[in-house]
Amino acid sequence: MKSQSKKGSILVVALLLVALMFGFVPAAQPVGVAAAGCDYALFVADVTVPDGTNFTAGSSFNKTWRLKNIGSCTWTTSYSLVFVDGIQMGSTTSVNLPTSVAPGATVDLTVPMVAPSTIGLLRGNWQLKNASGTRFGIGYYGNMSFWVEIRVTGGTGGGGTNTPTPYNAVTNTPPPASGCDRATFIDDVNVPDGTIFPPNTPFTKTWRIKNTGSCTWTSNYTLIYVIGDKMGGPDSIQLSSTVGPNTSIDISFDLVSPATPGSYRGYWQLKNAAGQVLGIGATGTKPWWVDIVVSGSATIPTNTPVGGATATKTPTGTQPTPTKTLVATSTPTATPGIVYNFDFDSNLNMSTWYNSAYDPIYSRQPGDDTWTDKGFVVQMTGTSYFPDGFTITAPLMTVPQSYGTITGVYSPIRMQTKQYFWSTIGCDPNAPSCDAYWEVSYQYYNSSGVLQGPTLMRSGYISTASNPHAEISNVDLSALAGKDVQFIFRVASNGSSAGDRVLWGNPRLVQAPIVSTAIPVYTSTPVSTPDTRTVRYDFYDQAASATWSNDGVTAIDFGGSDGDVRGFARGLPTVQMENGSTYSSGLLIVPQSITNGYFQGKFPAYAVVAGDHFLAKVGCMYTHNACNVIFRMYYQIGAADPVFMRYYAEAAEGLLKTVDISLDDFSALAGNNVKFILKVESYGSPLDDYGVWVDPRIVR
């Protein structure tokens, strides 16, 4: 269903990570994707287990998707459904198609699964694989995954499929009574996701929505704008006729494509006569959307957010008016003499936020930091400070979904000739268990309307206990001059988000570098004191014995060579890294040559002992200047599902990250024989992604 689209364009002001982390609007057709027009799929419906279904740990269930062949090639029984990444639920990773599927035909594909032991909202991503072994999927370019998403609530299941339990989305009014007002998305009658329009082009959008509740929708029911890009649409539209239970209605209204090239999405729902908002999905609370791509050019004043900029809603349901022309010079009292081009905190209404379930997150009234496990964003008032005493004024507080993320995407900003990005980031002092990852990236569309990025600017890890704050210092964005750029903020919880109150201190674009001596610059420079602990397990030495793959199933020999589109890994006795320094024992891993592709190795088991630490450095290989990757580490005990441990986002920025993980932080490890998985994943385009684990080892 369209509640989580599974159609591939994943909120850019309209995007869509990743399992724990990362995935955005599809970029240009990558190497290794099935030929355009031949193998293309369309997600039709979740036949079973809609997104957000609750299961107890260990429960068995069957997941069934309905897919349509919208390509020109017949899917034969040599085609298969394959697990790609995320959480593998059970042992099945590949299922052959039960029958041939001709162009235009649909098929129901079923996979037996088991709810993992990990508590929280979990997602596994799947695609199709043709007879030649090339993966393909859904979305505008046919390269995006569809998924199974469940919420594990704990306990031990007794087998069988659980009854879905509602998990309420964030809404400005209570949802209607269960069973009365429910809707199901049937079809995009016109303007399917990814339709391309020239700038400023009027068009009519029509959805077909079915009343699957027990109450009749009268003409007092309305279609309402929720969040995202409004595209000149109305605030609300009354239904043109009554809609009885089990009856469908086509809802049409007029829109205008924004003036600037890019990807745009606006979210809509229904409201009943009592003012309660209803939607689609397993909980009846999720919105559906219109999603377009604008290709062309427009003239936009410098320093003005561009495109279909629309304010996020406040909890009262009122919609602030977005500021169309920003003050180009603003001098906060906290830092006299700094010339600001754009303040991200004071322009929160120019952003769209969502969590890892892709539920829209509405900005709150300033200062309202009431916790919820759905995640939230709010601009705080007055002076705040980090646990080490550094003060900040009116920061943004971002709290991720529990065991998940929160992501904010700003409307496009026309960049000037010389600009720098600057921000502090850290834990709220009233959150002693704060423990989270953060990152800032950007993306833009070129003159041909092709997405460039997302490109990681900076990322890191903060915790109240060990690293309470960091500074993103003077990132030079001169190369973006004249481009209409969207900035993306993301925070990911490292487990439960109950204490993950992360503050962004005055993130902004400035005309000249800020000189700061009050706070250390965030870096990952090598520790100067040699480590004298004994090496207990050397991943470099064990690499040839590891099982390597790009899909978690098909083994690929270690020691591959450049140009292998499947991805490869090989050992480098010495390796020069992005900072210019040379290191010993580099484990080079190059992901599969598809958007968001990966390559990983599962290493022979090691008997973990209390006090063990995993050590390494991670970064990009020297001269690979377009490298933009994510390093991930997992562990696996016996036949259980792999469990995520840590991730590190890296771009070719001249810095390495030092990794030091106490294995005591994972209580299940000590005393067990554990297989560790080292993975490198492309962050978007696979171009030039040469990631290196430098001297990975376990010491004690």
C-alpha positions as CSV (number, residue, x, y, z in Angstrom):
1,M,0.0,0.0,0.0
2,K,1.1,3.6,-0.4
3,S,1.4,4.1,3.4
4,Q,5.1,3.4,3.0
5,S,5.0,3.7,-0.8
6,K,7.7,1.1,-1.4
7,K,7.8,2.9,-4.7
8,G,11.3,4.2,-4.2
9,S,11.3,8.0,-3.9
10,I,11.9,8.4,-0.2
11,L,11.3,11.9,1.0
12,V,13.6,14.6,-0.2
13,V,11.3,17.1,1.1
14,A,10.3,14.0,-0.4
15,L,12.7,11.1,0.5
16,L,13.8,7.3,1.9
17,L,18.1,5.1,4.4
18,V,17.5,2.7,5.8
19,A,17.1,0.0,8.4
20,L,19.0,1.8,10.9
21,M,20.1,4.3,8.6
22,F,20.2,5.8,5.1
23,G,18.5,5.9,1.7
24,F,17.2,8.7,-0.4
25,V,15.6,9.5,-3.7
26,P,17.0,7.4,-6.5
27,A,19.9,8.8,-8.5
28,A,20.6,8.2,-12.1
29,Q,20.6,4.6,-13.5
30,P,23.6,2.9,-11.8
31,V,26.0,0.3,-13.2
32,G,24.6,-3.2,-12.5
33,V,20.9,-2.3,-12.6
34,A,18.8,-4.2,-15.1
35,A,18.5,-2.6,-18.4
36,A,15.9,0.2,-18.6
37,G,12.5,-1.0,-19.7
38,C,13.2,-4.7,-19.4
39,D,13.0,-5.6,-15.7
40,Y,10.8,-3.1,-13.8
41,A,8.5,-3.8,-10.9
42,L,5.6,-1.9,-9.3
43,F,4.6,-2.5,-5.7
44,V,0.9,-3.1,-5.5
45,A,0.0,-4.1,-2.0
46,D,1.0,-5.7,1.3
47,V,-1.2,-8.8,1.1
48,T,-0.2,-9.8,4.6
49,V,1.7,-8.1,7.5
50,P,1.2,-4.4,6.7
51,D,3.9,-2.1,8.0
52,G,4.0,-1.7,11.8
53,T,2.4,-5.1,12.5
54,N,3.3,-6.2,16.1
55,F,4.8,-9.6,16.8
56,T,6.4,-11.1,19.9
57,A,10.0,-12.2,19.5
58,G,10.2,-15.7,18.0
59,S,6.8,-15.6,16.3
60,S,6.6,-17.2,12.8
61,F,4.7,-15.4,10.1
62,N,4.3,-15.4,6.3
63,K,5.0,-12.1,4.5
64,T,3.3,-11.7,1.1
65,W,3.8,-8.8,-1.3
66,R,1.8,-8.2,-4.5
67,L,4.0,-6.9,-7.3
68,K,3.3,-6.0,-10.9
69,N,5.6,-6.5,-13.9
70,I,5.7,-3.1,-15.6
71,G,8.8,-3.9,-17.7
72,S,9.0,-5.4,-21.1
73,C,10.6,-8.8,-20.1
74,T,8.7,-11.8,-18.7
75,W,9.8,-12.8,-15.3
76,T,10.4,-16.6,-15.5
77,T,10.7,-19.1,-12.7
78,S,14.5,-18.5,-12.9
79,Y,13.8,-15.1,-11.4
80,S,13.8,-14.9,-7.6
81,L,12.9,-12.7,-4.6
82,V,16.1,-11.9,-2.6
83,F,16.9,-10.4,0.7
84,V,19.0,-7.2,0.3
85,D,19.8,-5.7,3.6
86,G,18.3,-4.5,6.9
87,I,17.1,-7.2,9.3
88,Q,16.9,-10.7,8.0
89,M,13.9,-12.3,9.7
90,G,14.5,-16.0,9.7
91,S,16.7,-18.2,7.5
92,T,15.1,-17.6,4.1
93,T,17.0,-15.2,1.9
94,S,15.9,-16.2,-1.6
95,V,12.6,-17.5,-3.1
96,N,12.1,-18.5,-6.7
97,L,9.1,-17.1,-8.4
98,P,6.3,-19.7,-8.3
99,T,5.2,-18.9,-11.9
100,S,6.1,-16.9,-15.0
101,V,4.9,-13.3,-14.9
102,A,4.3,-11.6,-18.2
103,P,4.5,-7.8,-18.7
104,G,1.4,-6.2,-17.2
105,A,0.7,-9.2,-14.9
106,T,0.8,-9.3,-11.1
107,V,2.2,-12.0,-8.7
108,D,1.9,-12.6,-5.0
109,L,5.3,-13.5,-3.5
110,T,5.5,-15.1,0.0
111,V,8.4,-15.6,2.3
112,P,8.2,-17.5,5.7
113,M,9.8,-15.3,8.4
114,V,10.4,-15.3,12.1
115,A,10.3,-12.2,14.3
116,P,13.9,-11.5,15.7
117,S,14.8,-11.2,19.3
118,T,15.7,-7.5,18.9
119,I,12.9,-5.3,20.4
120,G,11.7,-2.3,18.4
121,L,10.7,-1.4,14.8
122,L,12.6,-3.6,12.4
123,R,12.8,-3.6,8.6
124,G,14.2,-6.0,6.0
125,N,14.7,-4.8,2.4
126,W,14.0,-7.1,-0.6
127,Q,14.4,-6.9,-4.3
128,L,14.0,-9.2,-7.3
129,K,16.8,-10.9,-9.2
130,N,16.7,-11.9,-12.8
131,A,18.0,-15.0,-14.5
132,S,21.4,-13.3,-15.1
133,G,21.8,-12.5,-11.4
134,T,21.1,-8.8,-11.7
135,R,18.9,-7.3,-9.0
136,F,16.1,-4.9,-9.7
137,G,13.2,-3.4,-7.9
138,I,10.7,-0.6,-7.8
139,G,10.8,3.1,-8.0
140,Y,11.4,5.5,-10.9
141,Y,14.6,3.8,-11.9
142,G,13.6,0.3,-10.9
143,N,16.4,0.0,-8.4
144,M,14.8,0.6,-5.0
145,S,13.8,-2.1,-2.5
146,F,10.4,-2.9,-1.0
147,W,10.3,-4.2,2.5
148,V,8.8,-6.0,5.4
149,E,8.5,-3.9,8.6
150,I,7.4,-5.2,11.9
151,R,7.4,-4.1,15.5
152,V,8.9,-6.7,17.9
153,T,7.3,-6.2,21.4
154,G,9.2,-8.8,23.4
155,G,8.4,-12.2,24.9
156,T,8.6,-15.5,23.2
157,G,6.2,-16.2,20.4
158,G,4.5,-19.6,20.2
159,G,4.4,-19.7,16.4
160,G,1.7,-18.5,14.0
161,T,0.9,-15.1,12.8
162,N,0.1,-12.4,15.4
163,T,-2.9,-10.1,15.0
164,P,-1.7,-6.6,13.9
165,T,-1.7,-4.2,16.8
166,P,-2.2,-0.4,16.0
167,Y,0.9,1.8,16.4
168,N,-0.4,5.3,16.3
169,A,1.4,7.8,14.0
170,V,1.9,11.4,15.1
171,T,-1.2,13.3,14.3
172,N,-2.6,16.7,15.4
173,T,-5.9,15.2,16.4
174,P,-6.8,11.8,17.9
175,P,-7.4,9.1,15.3
176,P,-11.0,8.0,14.8
177,A,-12.5,5.0,16.5
178,S,-11.0,1.7,15.3
179,G,-13.0,0.1,12.5
180,C,-15.2,3.1,11.8
181,D,-13.1,5.4,9.6
182,R,-10.5,3.4,7.7
183,A,-9.1,4.0,4.2
184,T,-7.0,2.0,1.7
185,F,-5.0,3.5,-1.1
186,I,-6.0,1.8,-4.4
187,D,-4.2,3.6,-7.2
188,D,-2.6,6.7,-8.6
189,V,-5.2,7.3,-11.3
190,N,-2.8,9.8,-12.8
191,V,0.6,11.4,-12.1
192,P,2.3,8.3,-10.6
193,D,5.3,8.8,-8.4
194,G,8.3,10.3,-10.2
195,T,6.2,12.0,-13.0
196,I,8.4,14.7,-14.6
197,F,7.0,18.2,-15.1
198,P,8.6,21.5,-16.4
199,P,8.6,24.3,-13.8
200,N,5.4,26.2,-13.0
201,T,3.2,23.7,-14.8
202,P,-0.4,23.2,-13.7
203,F,-1.6,19.6,-13.4
204,T,-4.5,17.6,-11.8
205,K,-3.8,14.9,-9.4
206,T,-6.2,12.0,-8.8
207,W,-6.1,9.3,-6.2
208,R,-8.4,6.3,-5.9
209,I,-9.2,5.7,-2.2
210,K,-11.4,2.9,-0.8
211,N,-13.5,3.2,2.3
212,T,-12.6,0.0,4.2
213,G,-14.2,1.1,7.5
214,S,-17.7,0.6,8.8
215,C,-18.8,4.3,8.6
216,T,-20.0,6.2,5.6
217,W,-17.9,9.2,4.4
218,T,-20.3,12.1,3.9
219,S,-19.8,15.3,2.1
220,N,-18.7,16.7,5.5
221,Y,-15.5,14.6,5.2
222,T,-12.6,16.5,3.6
223,L,-9.2,15.8,2.0
224,I,-6.6,17.9,3.9
225,Y,-3.1,18.9,3.3
226,V,-0.8,17.5,6.0
227,I,2.9,18.2,5.3
228,G,5.6,18.4,2.6
229,D,5.3,20.3,-0.6
230,K,1.9,21.9,-1.1
231,M,2.5,22.7,-4.8
232,G,-0.2,25.4,-4.8
233,G,-2.9,23.1,-3.5
234,P,-5.7,24.0,-1.2
235,D,-5.8,23.5,2.5
236,S,-8.7,21.2,2.2
237,I,-11.3,19.9,-0.2
238,Q,-14.8,18.5,0.7
239,L,-15.6,15.1,-0.8
240,S,-17.9,15.4,-3.8
241,S,-20.2,12.6,-2.8
242,T,-20.9,10.1,0.0
243,V,-18.8,7.0,0.1
244,G,-20.2,3.9,1.7
245,P,-18.2,1.1,3.3
246,N,-16.3,-1.0,0.8
247,T,-16.7,1.7,-1.9
248,S,-14.0,3.6,-3.7
249,I,-13.9,7.3,-4.7
250,D,-11.6,9.2,-7.1
251,I,-10.4,12.4,-5.4
252,S,-9.0,15.1,-7.8
253,F,-7.6,18.6,-7.3
254,D,-5.4,21.0,-9.1
255,L,-1.7,21.6,-8.3
256,V,1.2,23.5,-9.9
257,S,4.8,22.2,-10.1
258,P,7.3,24.3,-8.2
259,A,9.6,26.7,-10.0
260,T,12.9,24.9,-9.2
261,P,14.3,21.6,-10.5
262,G,14.1,18.9,-7.9
263,S,12.0,16.2,-6.3
264,Y,8.8,17.2,-4.5
265,R,6.3,15.4,-2.3
266,G,3.2,16.6,-0.5
267,Y,1.3,14.5,2.0
268,W,-2.5,14.3,2.4
269,Q,-5.1,12.6,4.5
270,L,-8.8,12.6,5.2
271,K,-10.6,14.3,8.1
272,N,-14.1,13.2,9.3
273,A,-17.0,15.4,10.3
274,A,-15.7,15.4,13.9
275,G,-12.4,16.8,12.9
276,Q,-10.5,13.6,13.4
277,V,-7.7,12.7,10.9
278,L,-7.8,9.3,9.2
279,G,-5.4,7.7,6.8
280,I,-4.2,4.4,5.4
281,G,-1.8,1.6,6.6
282,A,-2.2,-1.0,9.4
283,T,-3.1,1.7,11.9
284,G,-5.3,3.8,9.7
285,T,-3.2,6.9,10.4
286,K,-0.6,7.2,7.7
287,P,-0.9,9.8,4.8
288,W,-0.6,9.2,1.1
289,W,1.1,11.6,-1.3
290,V,1.7,13.2,-4.6
291,D,5.4,12.9,-5.8
292,I,6.8,14.6,-8.8
293,V,10.2,15.6,-10.3
294,V,10.6,19.1,-11.8
295,S,13.1,19.4,-14.7
296,G,14.1,22.8,-15.9
297,S,15.4,26.1,-14.6
298,A,14.1,29.1,-12.8
299,T,15.5,32.5,-11.6
300,I,15.5,32.7,-7.8
301,P,16.9,35.5,-5.5
302,T,20.1,34.7,-3.7
303,N,19.7,33.4,-0.1
304,T,16.0,32.5,-0.7
305,P,14.8,29.0,0.0
306,V,13.3,27.7,-3.2
307,G,10.9,25.2,-4.5
308,G,7.6,24.2,-2.9
309,A,8.6,25.3,0.5
310,T,5.9,24.6,3.0
311,A,5.8,24.9,6.8
312,T,5.7,21.9,9.1
313,K,2.6,21.9,11.2
314,T,2.4,22.7,14.9
315,P,0.6,20.5,17.3
316,T,-2.5,22.7,17.2
317,G,-2.9,22.0,13.5
318,T,-2.2,25.6,12.4
319,Q,0.2,26.2,9.6
320,P,2.9,28.9,10.0
321,T,3.5,31.0,7.0
322,P,7.0,30.1,5.6
323,T,9.5,33.0,5.2
324,K,10.1,33.4,1.5
325,T,12.8,36.0,1.7
326,L,15.3,35.7,4.5
327,V,17.3,38.4,6.2
328,A,20.8,38.0,4.6
329,T,22.6,39.6,7.5
330,S,21.8,38.6,11.1
331,T,24.2,38.9,14.0
332,P,23.3,36.8,17.1
333,T,24.5,38.3,20.3
334,A,26.2,35.0,21.2
335,T,28.8,35.4,18.4
336,P,29.2,39.1,17.5
337,G,30.5,40.1,14.1
338,I,29.4,36.9,12.2
339,V,27.5,37.4,9.0
340,Y,24.8,34.8,8.5
341,N,23.3,33.8,5.2
342,F,20.9,31.2,6.6
343,D,19.9,30.0,10.1
344,F,18.6,26.5,10.1
345,D,17.2,26.7,13.7
346,S,15.1,29.9,13.1
347,N,13.9,28.5,9.8
348,L,12.6,25.2,11.1
349,N,9.4,25.9,9.2
350,M,11.3,25.4,6.0
351,S,12.0,21.7,6.8
352,T,10.2,18.4,6.6
353,W,11.0,15.8,9.3
354,Y,10.2,12.1,9.4
355,N,11.3,9.0,11.5
356,S,12.6,5.6,10.5
357,A,9.0,4.4,9.9
358,Y,8.6,7.4,7.5
359,D,5.8,8.9,9.7
360,P,5.9,12.6,9.3
361,I,7.1,14.4,12.4
362,Y,5.5,17.8,13.1
363,S,7.5,20.6,14.7
364,R,6.2,21.5,18.2
365,Q,5.6,24.7,19.9
366,P,9.0,26.2,21.0
367,G,10.2,24.6,24.2
368,D,7.9,21.6,24.2
369,D,10.2,18.7,24.8
370,T,7.7,16.1,26.0
371,W,9.2,12.7,25.1
372,T,7.6,10.3,22.7
373,D,9.1,7.1,21.2
374,K,8.0,8.3,17.8
375,G,10.7,11.0,17.9
376,F,10.2,14.7,17.7
377,V,11.9,18.0,16.7
378,V,11.5,21.3,18.5
379,Q,13.4,24.6,18.8
380,M,14.2,25.2,22.4
381,T,13.9,28.7,24.0
382,G,16.5,30.6,26.0
383,T,20.0,29.4,26.8
384,S,20.9,25.7,26.9
385,Y,24.2,24.0,27.4
386,F,26.1,20.8,26.8
387,P,27.1,18.5,29.7
388,D,30.6,20.0,29.8
389,G,29.2,23.5,30.3
390,F,29.4,24.9,26.8
391,T,26.4,27.2,26.3
392,I,24.2,27.6,23.2
393,T,21.2,29.7,22.4
394,A,17.8,28.4,21.3
395,P,19.1,25.1,19.8
396,L,17.2,22.6,17.8
397,M,16.4,19.5,19.9
398,T,16.1,16.3,17.8
399,V,15.0,13.0,19.4
400,P,15.0,9.9,17.1
401,Q,12.4,7.2,17.1
402,S,13.2,4.5,19.6
403,Y,15.7,2.1,18.0
404,G,15.5,4.3,14.9
405,T,16.2,7.7,13.4
406,I,14.8,11.2,12.8
407,T,15.6,13.0,9.6
408,G,15.0,16.6,8.6
409,V,15.2,17.9,5.0
410,Y,15.3,21.6,4.3
411,S,13.8,23.2,1.2
412,P,16.4,24.1,-1.5
413,I,18.6,27.1,-0.7
414,R,20.4,29.0,-3.5
415,M,24.1,29.0,-2.5
416,Q,26.4,32.0,-2.7
417,T,30.0,32.3,-4.0
418,K,31.7,31.6,-0.7
419,Q,29.8,29.9,2.2
420,Y,30.7,27.7,5.1
421,F,28.5,25.4,7.2
422,W,29.0,25.6,11.0
423,S,27.2,24.0,14.0
424,T,27.8,22.6,17.4
425,I,26.0,19.3,18.3
426,G,25.8,17.5,21.6
427,C,23.7,15.9,24.3
428,D,21.1,17.7,26.4
429,P,22.5,17.9,30.0
430,N,19.3,16.6,31.4
431,A,19.7,13.3,29.4
432,P,22.4,11.3,31.2
433,S,21.8,8.2,28.9
434,C,22.1,10.2,25.7
435,D,23.9,7.9,23.2
436,A,23.4,8.6,19.5
437,Y,24.9,9.0,16.0
438,W,24.5,12.1,13.9
439,E,25.2,13.3,10.4
440,V,24.7,16.2,8.1
441,S,24.6,15.9,4.3
442,Y,23.4,17.7,1.2
443,Q,22.0,17.1,-2.2
444,Y,20.9,19.0,-5.3
445,Y,19.7,18.5,-8.8
446,N,21.8,19.3,-11.8
447,S,20.6,21.2,-14.9
448,S,19.3,17.9,-16.3
449,G,17.2,17.2,-13.3
450,V,19.5,14.3,-12.1
451,L,20.0,14.1,-8.3
452,Q,23.6,14.7,-7.2
453,G,24.1,13.2,-3.8
454,P,23.3,12.9,-1.0
455,T,26.9,13.9,-0.1
456,L,28.0,13.4,3.5
457,M,29.5,16.6,5.1
458,R,30.2,15.4,8.6
459,S,29.1,12.6,10.9
460,G,29.9,11.4,14.4
461,Y,28.9,9.8,17.7
462,I,28.0,11.6,20.9
463,S,27.2,10.3,24.4
464,T,26.8,12.1,27.7
465,A,29.3,9.7,29.2
466,S,32.2,9.8,26.7
467,N,31.7,12.5,24.0
468,P,29.1,15.0,25.1
469,H,29.5,17.4,22.2
470,A,31.3,18.2,18.9
471,E,31.7,21.0,16.5
472,I,31.1,20.9,12.8
473,S,33.6,23.5,11.9
474,N,33.6,25.7,8.7
475,V,32.8,23.1,6.1
476,D,33.7,24.9,2.9
477,L,30.8,24.8,0.4
478,S,32.3,27.0,-2.3
479,A,31.8,24.2,-4.9
480,L,28.1,24.5,-4.5
481,A,27.9,28.2,-5.5
482,G,24.8,28.9,-7.6
483,K,23.2,25.6,-6.9
484,D,19.9,25.0,-5.1
485,V,20.9,22.8,-2.3
486,Q,18.9,20.8,0.2
487,F,20.5,20.1,3.6
488,I,19.7,17.0,5.5
489,F,20.1,16.5,9.3
490,R,19.9,13.0,10.8
491,V,20.1,11.5,14.3
492,A,20.1,7.8,15.0
493,S,19.6,6.2,18.4
494,N,22.0,3.6,19.6
495,G,19.3,1.4,21.1
496,S,16.3,3.0,23.0
497,S,15.9,6.7,22.3
498,A,14.5,7.5,25.7
499,G,17.6,9.6,26.6
500,D,18.7,10.6,23.1
501,R,18.0,14.3,23.3
502,V,20.4,15.7,20.8
503,L,20.9,19.5,20.5
504,W,22.0,21.3,17.4
505,G,23.6,24.6,18.4
506,N,22.9,27.3,15.9
507,P,23.5,25.4,12.7
508,R,24.0,28.0,9.9
509,L,25.6,29.1,6.7
510,V,28.2,31.8,7.1
511,Q,30.2,34.0,4.7
512,A,33.5,33.6,6.5
513,P,35.1,30.9,8.7
514,I,34.2,31.1,12.4
515,V,37.2,31.0,14.7
516,S,36.3,29.1,17.8
517,T,38.5,28.3,20.8
518,A,35.7,27.5,23.3
519,I,35.0,24.0,21.9
520,P,37.2,21.4,20.3
521,V,36.8,20.7,16.6
522,Y,35.3,17.3,15.9
523,T,38.1,15.1,14.5
524,S,39.1,11.5,14.6
525,T,42.8,11.8,14.7
526,P,44.8,8.7,15.6
527,V,45.6,8.2,19.3
528,S,49.2,9.2,19.9
529,T,49.8,6.7,22.7
530,P,50.6,3.2,21.2
531,D,48.1,0.5,22.2
532,T,49.9,-2.1,24.3
533,R,47.1,-4.6,24.6
534,T,47.5,-8.0,23.0
535,V,45.9,-8.8,19.7
536,R,43.5,-11.7,20.2
537,Y,41.9,-11.8,16.8
538,D,43.2,-10.2,13.6
539,F,40.5,-9.6,11.0
540,Y,43.2,-8.9,8.3
541,D,44.7,-12.3,8.8
542,Q,41.3,-14.0,8.9
543,A,39.9,-12.2,5.8
544,A,40.6,-15.0,3.3
545,S,38.6,-17.4,5.5
546,A,35.6,-15.1,5.8
547,T,32.5,-15.5,3.7
548,W,32.1,-12.5,1.3
549,S,29.0,-11.5,-0.5
550,N,26.9,-8.5,-1.8
551,D,23.6,-10.0,-0.8
552,G,24.2,-12.0,2.3
553,V,23.7,-15.2,0.4
554,T,25.9,-15.7,-2.7
555,A,29.6,-16.2,-1.8
556,I,32.2,-14.2,-3.8
557,D,35.9,-15.0,-3.5
558,F,38.1,-12.8,-1.5
559,G,40.8,-11.0,-3.3
560,G,38.8,-9.4,-6.2
561,S,40.0,-6.8,-8.6
562,D,39.1,-3.3,-9.6
563,G,36.1,-3.0,-11.9
564,D,34.2,-6.0,-10.5
565,V,30.6,-4.7,-10.5
566,R,29.7,-7.3,-7.9
567,G,31.9,-5.6,-5.4
568,F,35.0,-7.1,-3.9
569,A,37.4,-7.2,-0.9
570,R,41.1,-7.7,-0.7
571,G,43.9,-7.2,1.8
572,L,46.5,-4.4,1.4
573,P,49.7,-4.9,3.4
574,T,50.2,-1.2,3.2
575,V,47.6,1.4,2.2
576,Q,47.7,5.2,1.8
577,M,44.5,6.7,3.2
578,E,42.6,9.9,2.5
579,N,44.6,11.9,5.1
580,G,47.8,11.1,3.1
581,S,49.3,8.8,5.8
582,T,50.3,5.2,5.1
583,Y,49.0,2.4,7.3
584,S,49.6,-1.4,7.6
585,S,47.0,-4.2,7.2
586,G,44.3,-2.4,5.3
587,L,41.1,-4.4,4.5
588,L,39.8,-2.8,1.3
589,I,36.0,-3.3,0.7
590,V,34.3,-1.9,-2.4
591,P,30.5,-2.2,-2.5
592,Q,28.5,-3.7,-5.4
593,S,28.1,-1.2,-8.2
594,I,24.5,-0.2,-7.6
595,T,22.9,2.7,-5.7
596,N,23.2,1.9,-1.9
597,G,25.0,-1.4,-2.7
598,Y,27.2,-3.1,-0.3
599,F,29.9,-5.8,0.2
600,Q,30.5,-7.6,3.5
601,G,32.5,-10.4,5.1
602,K,31.3,-12.8,7.8
603,F,34.4,-13.9,9.7
604,P,35.2,-17.2,11.4
605,A,33.9,-17.5,15.0
606,Y,35.9,-16.0,17.8
607,A,35.4,-16.9,21.5
608,V,34.7,-13.5,23.2
609,V,36.1,-12.9,26.6
610,A,35.2,-10.1,29.1
611,G,37.4,-7.1,28.5
612,D,37.8,-7.5,24.7
613,H,37.8,-4.4,22.5
614,F,37.4,-4.1,18.8
615,L,39.9,-1.6,17.3
616,A,40.3,-0.2,13.8
617,K,40.4,3.0,11.8
618,V,38.0,3.6,8.9
619,G,38.1,5.9,6.0
620,C,38.5,6.3,2.2
621,M,41.5,5.2,0.2
622,Y,43.8,7.9,-1.1
623,T,42.9,9.6,-4.4
624,H,39.3,8.3,-4.3
625,N,37.9,11.7,-3.8
626,A,34.2,10.9,-4.6
627,C,34.2,8.1,-1.9
628,N,31.1,8.4,0.3
629,V,30.4,5.2,2.3
630,I,29.0,3.8,5.5
631,F,31.0,1.2,7.6
632,R,28.8,-1.2,9.6
633,M,29.6,-3.9,12.1
634,Y,27.3,-6.7,13.2
635,Y,27.7,-9.9,15.3
636,Q,26.0,-13.3,15.0
637,I,25.8,-16.1,17.6
638,G,24.9,-19.5,16.2
639,A,22.0,-19.4,13.7
640,A,20.4,-16.3,15.2
641,D,19.9,-13.2,13.1
642,P,22.9,-10.8,12.8
643,V,22.7,-8.0,15.3
644,F,23.8,-4.4,14.5
645,M,26.6,-3.0,16.6
646,R,27.9,0.3,15.2
647,Y,28.1,2.3,12.0
648,Y,30.5,5.1,10.8
649,A,29.7,7.3,7.8
650,E,32.8,8.4,5.9
651,A,33.5,10.7,3.0
652,A,36.8,11.7,1.4
653,E,37.4,14.7,3.6
654,G,41.0,14.0,4.8
655,L,40.0,12.5,8.2
656,L,39.9,9.0,9.5
657,K,37.6,7.8,12.3
658,T,39.1,5.8,15.1
659,V,36.9,2.8,16.2
660,D,37.2,1.5,19.7
661,I,34.2,-0.7,20.7
662,S,34.1,-2.4,24.1
663,L,32.6,-5.8,23.5
664,D,31.4,-5.7,27.1
665,D,28.8,-3.2,25.9
666,F,27.0,-6.2,24.3
667,S,26.1,-8.4,27.1
668,A,25.3,-11.4,24.9
669,L,28.9,-11.8,23.6
670,A,31.2,-12.8,26.5
671,G,31.5,-16.5,26.7
672,N,30.1,-17.2,23.2
673,N,31.6,-18.1,19.9
674,V,30.8,-15.0,17.8
675,K,30.9,-14.4,14.1
676,F,31.5,-10.7,13.3
677,I,30.4,-9.1,10.0
678,L,32.3,-6.1,8.5
679,K,30.4,-4.2,5.9
680,V,30.9,-1.3,3.6
681,E,27.9,0.3,2.0
682,S,27.6,3.0,-0.7
683,Y,25.9,6.1,0.5
684,G,23.9,6.7,-2.7
685,S,25.9,6.4,-5.9
686,P,28.6,3.7,-5.9
687,L,31.1,5.9,-7.7
688,D,34.7,5.7,-6.3
689,D,33.6,4.0,-3.0
690,Y,36.9,2.5,-1.8
691,G,36.4,2.0,1.9
692,V,39.1,0.6,4.1
693,W,39.1,-1.0,7.6
694,V,42.6,-0.2,8.8
695,D,44.1,-2.9,11.0
696,P,40.8,-4.3,12.3
697,R,41.5,-6.5,15.4
698,I,40.2,-7.6,18.8
699,V,42.5,-6.8,21.7
700,R,42.6,-7.4,25.4
